[in-house]
Amino acid sequence: MPTFPDRELTSAEVAAAMDGRLRAHATTDRKDAFLPSPAIQNHAANLHFLPDGSLACVWFGGTMEGMGDISVWMATLAPDSDCWSPARQLSDDSARSEQNPLLFTAPDGRVWLFHTSQPGGRQDECEIVARISDNGGHNFGPARRIGDFRGIFVRQPALIGPDGEWLLPGFRCVTPQTGRWTGDHDLAVMLISFDAGKTWVARDVPDSLGAVHMNPVAAQNGTIPAFYRDRFARTVRRSVSVDGGLTWSAPSATDLPNNNSSVQAIRLQDGRIAIVMNPVNAAMSADRRLSLYDELDDDTPETEPQASAGAIWGVSRAPMTLAISTDNGLTFPQRHHIDTGTGLALSNNSKDGINRELSYPSILQDAKGGLHIAYTYHRRAIRYVRLAQPPQVSGVAG
């Protein structure tokens, strides 16, 4: 089996490797693949096991985040296969940027695709769209808007509440009194459906300014912890629910640095919590950019955000690290690097190889204990990593 070198790959090497084939890693027993995609930019992966046991990955791809050709894509890895399927395009609204997809298998076996849809870089004008598959994720029906929400974004997987409610974590992209959306005022919210996805209500998480990408994990002793990206690039934040996810405490800081980039966590079969993320914050990196969408000509913010008080963008997005907690997510002393590199995130440009970030991870554990991880590689490709078992020893390893 061919191997990937244990170093940051060049743009040409990434493009050549985007064939979906699993390859051995040069220095470990893990397997890696770059998912096939015809898009120049590929970002924001989410993994999900389909009813037939296949592993599915959804992400968004196109020219550049915020542009009208950004659509949702999906590839699958059949059980015991060593190659991902070709990518399939699942959305096609050429007037809107369709982002942050996630899959959810409902109790009735139907597979739901949720994603956001926005004009240009206006996240505060986004809508949430759903498409439903009646055949296990092989085909999806037409798009339907869920709720009457405007400006609520999603990123993390949905879950089932204590009495069968559907819980979809999200965050409000709040427009400031003057100027355009910058992320300065975003708040966490839980969307809840009491009728199997027909209607939805939104419940705000208290005191959650800047806490986004809410990511609950399975309960332990009746307590569900959730983890958040921090708009102010300080630390991963954590809150808890003791009523099955319907209401939440205010998010508080953990010992994990955060760079205003996405994280994702799961409860492992042995009870520990595993989280994938970039252990970097604004105090550790001098890199800054004006905003997330500052390269879109028609969407330049009217005023520059104040780094001391507002959302911070551009902090390095590397390494990609797997951290593990044995105390229900209070601390994460065990950390293992999955991938390393410069992490340069001062541009969303994928075409010219300017972006070098390792970001937006997703993680699952299979029935045999193996870990499946997917993440953005230089905004050019989605990289997939399979580990036979979670790490069992303390410390930091490559």
C-alpha positions in Angstrom: 0.0 0.0 0.0 1.4 3.5 -0.9 2.3 5.8 2.0 1.9 9.4 2.7 5.0 11.2 3.9 5.1 12.5 7.5 5.2 16.1 6.6 3.1 19.0 5.2 2.1 18.2 1.6 2.5 20.6 -1.3 -0.6 21.7 -3.3 0.4 19.4 -6.2 0.8 16.4 -3.9 -2.6 17.0 -2.3 -4.3 17.3 -5.8 -2.6 14.1 -6.9 -3.8 12.2 -3.8 -7.5 13.2 -4.0 -8.5 9.8 -5.3 -10.1 8.5 -2.1 -7.7 5.6 -1.7 -6.6 4.6 1.8 -2.9 4.8 2.2 -0.6 3.8 5.1 0.9 6.6 7.1 4.7 6.8 7.0 5.4 6.5 10.7 2.3 4.9 12.3 -0.2 2.1 11.7 -3.0 4.5 10.8 -4.5 4.9 7.4 -5.2 8.2 5.5 -7.1 9.3 2.4 -7.9 12.5 0.6 -11.5 12.4 -0.5 -12.3 12.9 -4.2 -13.8 16.2 -5.2 -13.9 18.3 -8.3 -14.1 21.5 -6.3 -11.1 23.7 -5.7 -12.1 24.5 -2.2 -13.3 21.8 0.2 -14.2 22.5 3.9 -16.2 21.7 7.0 -16.5 17.9 6.9 -18.9 15.9 9.0 -18.8 12.1 9.3 -21.9 9.9 9.9 -22.5 6.1 9.8 -25.4 5.4 7.3 -28.0 2.6 8.1 -26.1 0.1 5.8 -22.9 0.6 7.8 -21.2 2.8 5.3 -19.2 5.8 6.5 -20.5 9.0 4.9 -18.7 12.3 4.8 -20.4 15.6 3.9 -18.7 18.9 3.3 -19.0 22.1 1.3 -17.0 22.7 -1.9 -16.7 25.3 -4.7 -14.4 28.2 -5.4 -14.4 30.0 -2.1 -16.5 30.1 1.1 -19.3 32.6 0.7 -19.5 32.4 -3.1 -22.6 31.2 -5.0 -20.9 28.0 -6.3 -20.4 26.7 -2.8 -22.5 23.5 -2.6 -22.8 20.4 -0.3 -20.9 17.3 -1.4 -20.9 13.7 -0.1 -18.7 10.7 -0.4 -19.0 7.2 1.2 -16.7 4.5 2.4 -18.3 1.1 2.3 -17.6 -1.4 5.1 -14.2 -3.1 4.5 -13.5 -0.9 1.5 -10.1 0.8 1.0 -11.4 3.5 -1.3 -14.0 6.3 -0.9 -16.6 6.7 -3.5 -16.6 9.7 -6.0 -18.1 12.8 -4.5 -21.8 13.6 -5.2 -23.2 17.1 -5.2 -26.2 17.3 -2.9 -27.2 21.0 -3.3 -27.4 23.3 -6.2 -28.6 26.8 -5.4 -26.3 29.0 -7.5 -27.5 32.2 -5.8 -26.5 31.2 -2.3 -23.5 29.8 -0.5 -24.6 26.4 1.0 -22.4 25.5 3.9 -21.8 23.4 7.1 -23.6 20.2 6.2 -24.4 17.4 8.7 -26.3 14.1 8.5 -28.8 12.7 11.0 -30.5 9.3 10.9 -34.0 9.7 12.4 -35.6 7.1 14.6 -37.7 6.0 11.6 -34.6 5.2 9.6 -34.7 8.2 7.2 -31.5 10.1 6.8 -31.7 13.9 7.0 -29.2 16.3 5.5 -29.1 19.7 7.2 -27.1 22.6 5.9 -27.0 26.4 5.9 -27.8 28.7 2.9 -26.7 32.3 2.8 -26.3 35.2 0.3 -22.5 35.9 -0.1 -20.8 36.4 3.3 -24.0 37.4 5.1 -24.2 34.7 7.8 -26.8 36.9 9.6 -29.1 36.3 6.6 -28.6 32.5 6.4 -31.4 29.9 6.5 -31.3 26.3 7.5 -32.2 23.8 4.8 -33.1 20.1 5.1 -33.2 17.3 2.6 -34.5 13.8 3.4 -33.4 10.4 2.1 -35.9 7.5 2.2 -33.3 5.0 1.0 -30.5 5.2 3.5 -28.6 8.2 2.1 -28.3 7.1 -1.5 -30.6 9.8 -2.8 -32.0 13.0 -1.1 -35.3 14.7 -1.8 -35.9 18.4 -2.5 -34.7 21.2 -0.2 -37.0 22.5 2.4 -36.4 25.3 4.8 -36.8 24.4 8.5 -38.4 26.9 10.8 -38.6 30.6 10.1 -35.2 31.3 11.5 -32.9 33.8 9.9 -29.3 34.1 10.9 -29.0 30.8 12.8 -26.1 28.6 11.7 -25.5 24.9 12.3 -22.3 22.9 12.3 -22.5 20.0 14.8 -24.6 16.7 14.7 -28.1 16.5 16.0 -29.2 14.3 18.9 -32.3 12.8 20.4 -33.7 14.4 23.6 -35.0 12.6 26.8 -38.6 12.2 25.4 -37.7 11.7 21.7 -37.2 15.4 20.9 -34.8 16.3 18.0 -32.1 18.6 19.2 -30.1 20.5 16.7 -27.3 22.7 18.1 -26.8 26.1 16.5 -25.7 29.7 16.9 -27.2 33.1 16.2 -25.1 35.2 13.8 -26.1 38.6 15.2 -25.9 41.8 13.1 -24.3 44.8 15.0 -26.1 48.1 15.2 -23.9 49.5 12.5 -22.0 47.7 9.8 -22.1 44.1 8.7 -21.9 40.8 10.5 -18.4 40.2 11.9 -19.1 37.4 14.6 -18.6 39.8 17.5 -22.1 39.2 18.9 -22.8 35.6 18.1 -24.7 33.5 20.7 -25.3 29.7 21.2 -28.8 28.3 20.7 -30.4 24.8 20.7 -33.1 24.2 18.1 -35.7 21.7 19.3 -38.4 19.8 17.4 -41.2 18.0 19.3 -42.8 16.6 16.1 -40.0 14.8 14.3 -38.7 17.7 12.3 -41.9 19.3 11.2 -41.6 22.4 13.4 -38.8 23.9 15.4 -38.3 26.3 18.4 -35.1 28.0 19.4 -33.8 28.1 23.0 -30.8 30.3 23.7 -27.9 29.1 25.9 -27.5 31.7 28.7 -24.4 34.0 28.8 -23.0 32.5 25.6 -21.6 35.5 23.9 -18.9 34.3 21.4 -19.6 30.6 22.2 -20.5 28.9 18.9 -20.5 25.5 17.2 -22.2 23.9 20.3 -21.2 20.2 20.4 -23.0 18.0 23.0 -21.7 14.5 23.7 -23.3 11.5 25.3 -24.3 11.8 28.9 -22.3 10.4 31.8 -24.2 10.0 35.1 -27.0 12.1 33.9 -24.8 15.0 32.8 -24.3 16.0 29.1 -21.3 18.2 28.5 -21.1 20.4 25.4 -18.1 22.1 23.9 -17.8 25.3 22.0 -15.6 27.3 19.6 -14.7 30.7 21.0 -15.1 33.7 18.7 -12.6 35.6 20.8 -9.9 33.0 20.3 -9.2 32.2 24.0 -10.3 28.7 25.0 -12.6 25.9 24.1 -15.7 26.5 26.3 -17.9 23.9 28.0 -21.4 23.9 29.4 -23.6 21.1 30.8 -27.2 19.9 30.7 -28.9 17.8 33.4 -32.3 17.5 31.6 -31.2 15.6 28.5 -30.1 18.6 26.4 -33.2 20.8 26.7 -31.5 23.5 28.8 -27.9 24.4 29.4 -25.6 26.1 31.9 -23.6 29.1 30.8 -20.4 28.1 28.9 -17.1 28.4 30.8 -13.4 28.1 29.9 -11.6 24.7 29.6 -7.8 24.2 29.6 -7.9 23.8 25.8 -6.8 26.8 23.7 -9.0 27.8 20.8 -8.3 29.9 17.8 -11.9 30.8 16.7 -12.0 27.6 14.7 -14.3 24.5 15.0 -13.8 21.6 17.4 -15.7 18.3 17.6 -15.9 15.8 20.5 -17.4 12.4 21.2 -17.9 10.1 24.2 -15.7 7.1 23.7 -16.8 3.6 24.5 -14.7 3.5 27.6 -16.3 6.7 29.0 -13.5 9.1 28.1 -14.2 12.2 25.9 -12.1 12.7 22.8 -12.0 16.0 21.1 -10.2 17.1 17.8 -9.1 20.7 17.6 -6.2 23.2 17.1 -4.5 23.8 20.5 -3.7 27.5 19.6 -5.2 30.8 20.7 -4.7 34.5 20.0 -2.2 34.8 22.8 0.0 32.2 21.0 -0.3 33.6 17.4 0.1 37.1 16.1 -1.7 36.2 12.8 -4.8 38.3 12.2 -7.2 39.1 9.3 -10.0 41.6 9.0 -12.9 39.1 8.8 -13.9 35.7 7.6 -15.1 37.1 4.3 -12.7 39.9 3.7 -11.8 38.5 0.2 -15.3 38.8 -1.2 -15.3 42.2 -3.0 -19.0 42.9 -2.3 -18.9 41.9 1.3 -16.0 43.9 2.9 -17.0 45.0 6.5 -17.5 48.7 6.8 -15.3 49.0 9.8 -12.5 46.9 11.1 -13.3 44.8 14.2 -11.4 45.7 17.3 -9.2 42.8 18.3 -9.5 43.6 22.0 -13.3 43.4 22.1 -14.5 41.6 19.0 -14.2 38.3 17.2 -10.6 37.4 16.2 -9.9 35.9 12.8 -6.7 34.6 11.2 -5.1 32.9 14.1 -3.0 29.9 13.0 -5.1 26.7 12.4 -2.5 23.9 13.2 -1.7 21.4 14.5 -4.7 19.1 14.3 -4.7 17.5 17.7 -6.7 14.7 19.4 -7.1 15.5 23.1 -8.7 13.1 25.7 -10.4 13.8 29.0 -11.1 11.4 31.9 -13.1 13.8 34.0 -16.1 14.5 31.7 -14.5 17.2 29.8 -13.2 19.4 32.7 -9.6 18.9 31.6 -7.8 17.4 28.6 -4.2 16.5 29.7 -3.7 13.8 27.1 -3.0 15.3 23.6 -1.8 13.6 20.4 -1.0 15.4 17.2 -2.8 14.0 14.1 -1.2 16.5 11.7 1.2 19.4 11.7 2.0 22.3 9.5 2.1 26.1 9.4 -1.7 26.5 9.7 -1.6 29.7 7.8 -5.2 31.0 7.7 -4.9 34.6 6.6 -6.6 33.8 3.3 -9.4 31.4 2.2 -7.6 31.1 -1.2 -7.3 27.4 -2.1 -6.7 27.8 -5.9 -3.2 29.3 -5.4 -2.3 27.3 -2.4 -2.2 30.3 -0.1 -4.3 28.7 2.7 -2.5 26.1 4.8 -4.9 25.5 7.6 -5.8 22.1 9.2 -9.3 22.7 10.6 -12.9 21.9 11.1 -12.5 18.3 12.3 -15.1 15.6 12.7 -14.7 12.4 14.7 -16.6 9.1 15.2 -15.9 5.8 16.9 -17.0 2.5 15.3 -18.3 -0.6 17.0 -14.9 -2.2 17.1 -13.4 0.9 18.8 -11.7 2.4 15.8 -11.6 6.2 15.4 -12.5 7.9 12.2 -11.4 11.6 11.8 -11.9 14.0 8.9 -10.7 17.6 8.6 -9.9 20.4 6.1 -6.5 20.2 4.6 -5.4 23.7 3.3 -9.0 24.3 2.3 -8.1 22.2 -0.8 -9.2 18.8 0.3 -10.9 16.8 3.1 -8.4 14.5 4.8 -9.6 11.3 6.4 -7.7 9.4 9.1 -8.5 6.0 10.6 -6.9 4.9 13.9 -7.3 1.3 15.0 -7.9 2.4 18.6 -8.0 5.6 20.7 -4.6 6.5 22.3 -4.2 4.8 25.7 -1.1 6.6 27.1 -0.5 10.1 28.4 1.5 12.7 26.7 1.8 14.3 23.2 2.8 12.2 20.2 3.0 12.7 16.5 
